[in-house]
Structure formats: C-alpha cells, structure tokens
Amino acid sequence: MTLDTNTQSEINQTASNYVVRLYSGELIAKEEQEILSWCDKSEAHQIAFDEAITVWEAASQLPTSMSLREKLEGRFYYARYIAASIVVALLCLIFFQQGNFGGKAEPLSPSQHYTTAIGEVSNVGLPDGSIITLNTDTAVDVKFSPQKRELWLQKGEAFFDIAKAPTRPFLIHTGGKTIRVVGTKFNVKLSDSGFDIAVSEGIVAIEESQVSEPSHFAINVEPVLLEAGAMATFDQENTLIAKQNTDVVEKAQSWRSGYLRFDDERLDKVIESFNRYRTKKIVVDEEVSSMRISGVFTLSEGDAILTALEATLPIDVQKNDKNIIVVKK
C-alpha cells in the first residue's frame, strides 16, 4: 500500500519527535511503551522510526557534535552535549520530514566509540543519563534503541552508574557473557584471564551472551545474580570461579579515587596492576615475583611505588631505556 504525501509526512514528523525524545535523556517508561506501540502499529511506522534514528546518528558524526562529544566529561558536560546534539539532529530531521533526505541514508556504524589512553581516566555521559567512568587503556562501543541500551566492553575497565529504566534494560557485553541491569552501580574489569565484576549498588545478572560462539557456552546457563557488596570472577571460559565480599568490592573500585590498594598480594600481581597506567613498563624477575606486599599507593605519584618496594622488600630496581626491572637484592 502506498501512503499519500500528507500521511507520510505526519508519520515522519511523529517518528522524528519520538527519536528526539528518546535521545533527550528524559524518556520515562510510559513514553517508551508509547513508542513501542506506535512502531508496532504498522511497517510504515517502524521504517520511519528506523530512518529517523539513522538521521540522528548521522548528525552525531558531524564535526560540531564531535567537538562537544570529545569534551563530554561527567554530568556538567552532559547537558551541553544534549542541547547541541538536538539542534544539529533537528536540522537533519527537518529534511527527513519534508522528504528531502535523498532516499535511504548510507549505512553508518550503529554505535558510538569511546576510548582512554594509557594513564587516562575519563567520564562519559550517555543520552539516558547514565555515566561511565573509563579506566586506563579502555575501549567501549555504545548503542541505544527503544527496546534496550547496549555497550560492548572491548578492553580495559569501567565503572557504570546506570540510570534506572525498568522497561529498557542496559546490557554490557564482555565476549561470552552479558551483564544485564536496569539501574545500578558496578565495576567491570577485563583481563587476559577473564573478567571481574564488583557491584556497589543494586543487582546485576550475568548471563550467557546471545552472540557467543557455541564453544563459549558453559554447561550451566542459569544467570549469576550479584547483589550490592558482591564481587565475581570469571575465567576465560566464562565460568564463575569466585564470589567475594564487600571489602574486596571497595578495593576493586579504588582506582576511581586515584589510588590502588593491596592486601598481602603477590608482587607480580601488584606490578601488573600498575603497568596498566604506565608507558614504561616494570618487569618483575621470577625470583621475586611471589613476594607479598600490602599498602595503598597513589596513581599520580609515578615511580613512588618503586621507592616503596625498595624500602620494604629485599629487592633492587634497575632502570634502562626500555623498561624497569625488579630483581632480588
């Protein structure tokens, strides 16, 4: 069935209004259901809505939007970012509503990409009001739709402060596992051996990823539920290997305050944590790798960790142009 020009224009206008509201960060559950119901009414509604989202995402690629996006640090920048994005996107949506868009938009990446360099920590505000704190050398991709909010943690570590939206879950993909929440605060850290998740507020569910390869699926597919104060560790096979208590959760998130805390931990594991923030790496000789150390170390003090190690352990620190080597004294 072919729609007349007026009808199509009205549909495009409605779709545009819904998309602007969706990305305003103020959408409530009732409005979400209204959007979903409207899209379900006809194929024309769904197509118009999908195209309006494509236009919006095209607007986010423009230089004006990107320059503000790069400045996006915490809630203070979030409000300015939304205002600028709406202005840019509305200009594009006007062309779409009037049928001057020139046919279907060229395919664009459906997600936004955020990264931090080695030693950098950055806050990112999302359209729904959620805040992500990216730790050193971290990369994430984010994609929002009316049905769900999704993020792919590609590498590194991040703390999530997720805005509550009961009908629109937030999914964090970590490879073979998906972390499902509707509004909570938690930390996720990827490593070569798997990943850790520490929950400081609310409840999270860790379930099998629907996009995993068959070989990644564990035998037990029941989701793992973690409440506030709990921490879980998963190995490379996505198998739960440990659950721990509140004290460990607080320690896992200490990087957000600019320090790292260790309690009777192996020297090689301590140095591994510090190396994530360093361009000039520290190498631990095998002979001293199992020595134990406790303490609180400030990330901004650079080589202070080396001075502390020499003062408390029977080691020597040797420096060259490429790296720093810790050996037995």
C-alpha positions as CSV (number, residue, x, y, z in Angstrom):
1,M,0.0,0.0,0.0
2,T,1.3,3.4,-1.0
3,L,0.8,6.3,1.5
4,D,-0.2,9.7,0.4
5,T,2.3,12.6,0.9
6,N,0.4,14.1,3.8
7,T,0.1,10.8,5.7
8,Q,3.8,10.0,5.2
9,S,4.8,13.5,6.3
10,E,2.8,13.0,9.5
11,I,4.4,9.7,10.2
12,N,7.8,11.1,9.6
13,Q,7.0,14.0,12.0
14,T,5.9,11.6,14.7
15,A,9.0,9.4,14.2
16,S,11.2,12.4,14.4
17,N,9.6,13.7,17.6
18,Y,10.0,10.2,19.2
19,V,13.7,10.0,18.3
20,V,14.4,13.4,19.7
21,R,12.6,12.4,22.9
22,L,14.5,9.1,23.0
23,Y,17.9,10.7,23.0
24,S,17.0,13.6,25.3
25,G,17.9,11.5,28.4
26,E,14.4,12.3,29.9
27,L,12.3,9.5,28.4
28,I,10.1,7.8,31.0
29,A,8.7,4.3,31.0
30,K,5.2,5.3,29.8
31,E,6.8,7.1,26.8
32,E,8.9,4.1,26.0
33,Q,5.8,1.9,25.8
34,E,4.1,4.6,23.6
35,I,7.0,4.5,21.1
36,L,7.0,0.7,21.0
37,S,3.2,0.5,20.5
38,W,3.4,3.1,17.7
39,C,6.1,1.2,15.9
40,D,4.2,-2.0,16.2
41,K,1.1,-0.5,14.6
42,S,2.4,-0.6,11.0
43,E,5.5,-1.3,9.0
44,A,5.5,2.3,7.8
45,H,5.8,3.5,11.4
46,Q,8.7,1.2,12.1
47,I,10.5,2.1,8.8
48,A,10.1,5.8,9.6
49,F,11.4,5.4,13.1
50,D,14.4,3.4,12.0
51,E,15.2,6.1,9.3
52,A,14.9,8.9,11.9
53,I,17.3,7.1,14.2
54,T,19.7,6.8,11.2
55,V,19.5,10.5,10.6
56,W,20.1,11.2,14.3
57,E,23.2,9.0,14.3
58,A,24.4,10.7,11.1
59,A,24.1,14.0,12.9
60,S,26.3,12.7,15.7
61,Q,29.1,12.2,13.2
62,L,29.2,15.9,12.2
63,P,32.2,17.9,13.4
64,T,30.1,20.3,15.6
65,S,28.7,17.3,17.5
66,M,32.0,15.5,17.7
67,S,33.9,18.5,19.2
68,L,31.4,18.7,22.0
69,R,31.4,14.9,22.4
70,E,35.1,15.0,23.0
71,K,34.6,17.5,25.8
72,L,32.0,15.3,27.4
73,E,33.2,14.8,31.0
74,G,30.6,13.9,33.6
75,R,27.2,15.4,34.1
76,F,28.3,19.0,33.7
77,Y,29.1,18.4,30.0
78,Y,26.2,16.0,29.5
79,A,23.6,18.8,29.5
80,R,25.5,20.9,27.0
81,Y,26.1,17.9,24.8
82,I,22.4,17.0,24.6
83,A,21.4,20.6,23.7
84,A,23.9,20.8,20.9
85,S,23.1,17.3,19.6
86,I,19.4,18.1,19.5
87,V,19.9,21.3,17.5
88,V,22.1,19.5,14.9
89,A,19.9,16.5,14.7
90,L,16.7,18.6,14.3
91,L,18.2,20.3,11.3
92,C,18.7,16.9,9.7
93,L,15.3,15.7,10.7
94,I,13.6,18.6,9.1
95,F,15.0,17.4,5.7
96,F,13.8,13.9,6.6
97,Q,10.3,15.1,7.5
98,Q,9.9,17.1,4.3
99,G,11.1,14.2,2.1
100,N,14.3,15.9,1.1
101,F,16.7,13.4,2.6
102,G,17.5,11.9,-0.7
103,G,16.4,8.4,-0.2
104,K,17.8,6.0,2.4
105,A,20.8,7.1,4.4
106,E,24.1,5.4,3.8
107,P,24.8,2.7,6.3
108,L,26.7,4.1,9.3
109,S,28.2,2.5,12.4
110,P,25.3,1.9,14.8
111,S,27.4,2.6,17.9
112,Q,29.5,5.3,19.5
113,H,33.1,4.5,20.3
114,Y,34.9,5.8,23.4
115,T,38.5,5.2,24.5
116,T,41.1,6.2,27.0
117,A,44.9,6.3,26.6
118,I,47.3,4.6,29.0
119,G,47.2,6.5,32.3
120,E,44.0,8.3,31.4
121,V,40.7,8.1,33.3
122,S,37.6,9.7,31.8
123,N,33.9,10.1,32.5
124,V,31.4,9.7,29.6
125,G,27.7,10.8,29.9
126,L,25.2,8.8,27.9
127,P,21.9,10.0,26.4
128,D,19.8,8.2,29.0
129,G,21.6,9.9,31.9
130,S,24.0,7.0,32.7
131,I,27.6,7.8,33.5
132,I,30.5,5.5,32.6
133,T,34.0,6.1,34.1
134,L,36.6,4.6,31.8
135,N,39.8,3.5,33.5
136,T,43.2,3.5,31.8
137,D,43.6,2.0,28.3
138,T,39.9,1.2,27.9
139,A,37.6,1.0,24.9
140,V,33.8,0.7,24.7
141,D,31.1,0.8,22.0
142,V,27.6,2.0,22.9
143,K,24.3,1.6,21.0
144,F,20.8,2.6,22.2
145,S,17.4,1.6,20.8
146,P,13.8,2.0,22.1
147,Q,13.9,-1.6,23.4
148,K,17.4,-1.7,25.1
149,R,20.6,0.0,25.8
150,E,23.8,-1.9,24.9
151,L,27.5,-1.5,25.5
152,W,30.4,-3.6,24.4
153,L,33.5,-3.5,26.7
154,Q,36.3,-4.2,24.2
155,K,39.2,-3.9,26.6
156,G,40.1,-2.4,29.9
157,E,38.0,-1.5,32.9
158,A,35.0,0.7,33.6
159,F,32.7,1.8,36.4
160,F,29.0,2.0,35.4
161,D,26.4,4.3,37.1
162,I,23.3,3.2,35.1
163,A,20.2,5.3,35.0
164,K,17.1,3.4,36.0
165,A,14.7,2.3,33.2
166,P,12.8,-0.9,34.2
167,T,11.4,-1.5,30.7
168,R,14.6,-0.8,28.9
169,P,17.5,-2.9,30.2
170,F,21.1,-2.0,29.9
171,L,23.3,-4.8,28.5
172,I,27.1,-4.9,28.8
173,H,28.7,-7.5,26.5
174,T,32.1,-8.8,27.6
175,G,32.6,-11.6,25.0
176,G,31.0,-14.8,26.2
177,K,28.9,-13.1,28.9
178,T,26.3,-10.4,29.0
179,I,25.7,-8.3,32.2
180,R,22.0,-7.2,32.4
181,V,20.9,-4.4,34.6
182,V,18.1,-1.8,34.8
183,G,19.7,0.7,37.1
184,T,22.7,0.1,39.4
185,K,26.4,0.8,40.0
186,F,29.1,-1.7,39.4
187,N,32.7,-2.1,38.1
188,V,33.8,-4.5,35.3
189,K,37.5,-5.3,34.6
190,L,38.7,-7.3,31.7
191,S,42.0,-9.2,31.7
192,D,43.8,-11.9,29.8
193,S,42.5,-14.5,32.3
194,G,38.8,-13.4,32.2
195,F,36.9,-10.6,33.9
196,D,35.9,-9.4,37.3
197,I,32.6,-7.6,38.3
198,A,32.1,-5.8,41.6
199,V,28.6,-4.4,42.5
200,S,28.3,-1.4,44.8
201,E,24.6,-0.7,44.3
202,G,21.6,-2.7,43.1
203,I,21.5,-6.2,41.5
204,V,23.1,-7.4,38.2
205,A,22.6,-10.6,36.3
206,I,25.5,-12.2,34.4
207,E,24.1,-14.5,31.6
208,E,25.3,-16.3,28.5
209,S,25.8,-13.9,25.6
210,Q,23.5,-14.5,22.7
211,V,26.3,-13.6,20.3
212,S,28.8,-16.0,21.7
213,E,30.3,-18.8,19.7
214,P,28.9,-22.2,20.6
215,S,32.3,-23.2,22.1
216,H,32.0,-20.4,24.6
217,F,28.8,-21.6,26.2
218,A,29.2,-23.2,29.6
219,I,27.1,-26.2,30.7
220,N,25.2,-24.2,33.3
221,V,23.3,-21.4,31.5
222,E,21.5,-20.1,34.6
223,P,22.3,-16.4,35.1
224,V,24.6,-15.5,38.0
225,L,22.9,-12.9,40.3
226,L,25.1,-10.4,42.2
227,E,23.8,-8.0,44.9
228,A,25.4,-4.9,46.2
229,G,28.6,-5.8,48.1
230,A,29.4,-8.9,46.0
231,M,32.2,-9.5,43.5
232,A,32.5,-12.3,41.0
233,T,35.4,-13.5,38.9
234,F,35.0,-15.4,35.6
235,D,37.8,-17.2,33.8
236,Q,38.5,-17.3,30.0
237,E,35.8,-20.0,29.6
238,N,33.3,-17.6,31.1
239,T,33.0,-19.9,34.1
240,L,32.3,-18.4,37.6
241,I,35.4,-19.2,39.7
242,A,34.9,-17.0,42.8
243,K,32.5,-14.8,44.7
244,Q,33.8,-12.3,47.3
245,N,32.6,-9.7,49.9
246,T,32.2,-6.0,50.4
247,D,35.8,-5.3,51.3
248,V,37.0,-6.7,48.0
249,V,34.4,-4.6,46.1
250,E,35.6,-1.4,47.7
251,K,39.3,-2.3,46.9
252,A,38.4,-3.2,43.2
253,Q,37.0,0.3,42.7
254,S,39.7,2.3,44.5
255,W,41.2,3.4,41.1
256,R,38.3,5.8,40.8
257,S,39.7,7.8,43.8
258,G,43.2,7.8,42.3
259,Y,44.9,5.1,44.3
260,L,45.4,1.3,44.3
261,R,45.1,-0.8,47.5
262,F,46.7,-4.2,48.0
263,D,46.4,-6.6,51.0
264,D,49.1,-9.3,51.1
265,E,49.2,-9.7,47.4
266,R,51.9,-11.1,45.1
267,L,54.5,-8.7,43.8
268,D,53.9,-9.7,40.2
269,K,50.2,-9.1,40.5
270,V,50.8,-5.6,42.1
271,I,53.1,-4.6,39.3
272,E,50.7,-5.9,36.7
273,S,48.1,-3.5,38.1
274,F,50.5,-0.6,38.0
275,N,51.7,-1.4,34.5
276,R,48.2,-0.7,33.1
277,Y,48.9,3.0,33.9
278,R,52.5,3.1,32.6
279,T,54.0,3.5,29.2
280,K,57.4,2.4,30.6
281,K,56.7,-1.0,32.0
282,I,58.0,-2.6,35.1
283,V,59.4,-6.2,34.7
284,V,59.4,-8.5,37.7
285,D,62.1,-11.1,37.9
286,E,60.7,-14.6,38.6
287,E,62.8,-14.9,41.7
288,V,60.9,-12.1,43.4
289,S,57.5,-12.4,41.8
290,S,56.0,-14.4,44.7
291,M,57.0,-11.9,47.4
292,R,54.0,-10.4,49.2
293,I,53.1,-6.7,49.7
294,S,50.4,-4.6,51.3
295,G,49.7,-0.9,51.0
296,V,47.9,2.0,49.4
297,F,49.6,3.7,46.5
298,T,48.6,6.9,44.7
299,L,48.5,6.6,40.9
300,S,49.6,10.1,40.3
301,E,53.0,9.6,42.1
302,G,54.6,7.8,39.2
303,D,57.6,5.8,40.4
304,A,56.8,6.2,44.1
305,I,55.8,2.5,44.0
306,L,59.4,1.6,43.2
307,T,60.7,3.6,46.2
308,A,58.2,1.9,48.5
309,L,59.2,-1.6,47.2
310,E,62.9,-1.0,47.7
311,A,62.1,0.2,51.3
312,T,60.0,-2.8,52.3
313,L,61.3,-5.7,50.2
314,P,64.8,-7.3,49.6
315,I,64.8,-6.1,46.0
316,D,66.8,-3.9,43.7
317,V,65.3,-1.7,40.9
318,Q,67.3,-1.5,37.7
319,K,66.4,1.0,35.0
320,N,67.2,1.1,31.3
321,D,65.9,2.9,28.3
322,K,63.2,0.3,27.6
323,N,61.8,-0.7,31.0
324,I,62.4,-1.0,34.7
325,I,63.5,-4.4,36.2
326,V,62.8,-5.6,39.7
327,V,65.3,-8.2,40.9
328,K,66.4,-9.8,44.1
329,K,68.9,-7.9,46.2
